[in-house]
Amino acid sequence: MTDTKRTTFSVADMSCNHCVAAISAALAEALPDSEFSIDLPGHLVSVEGDAAKAEAAIREAGYEPRRVS
């Protein structure tokens, strides 16, 4: 069964709109039917859906996510 709860990651190395675009593209590809939101000033990425896939996609995009909830 897929984890469909909302998971939030702290992504401290996300620092600009290019980072937001890269993470957005990675999440859209890995989880095409999931909703996500990105808070650049807070360095937070919230994802609805498979947390493990989301974390892997963020890492593959070159960032270091840390699960906070």
Helices and strands as residue ranges (DSSP letters): E 6-10, H 17-30, E 36-39, E 44-48, H 51-60, E 66-67
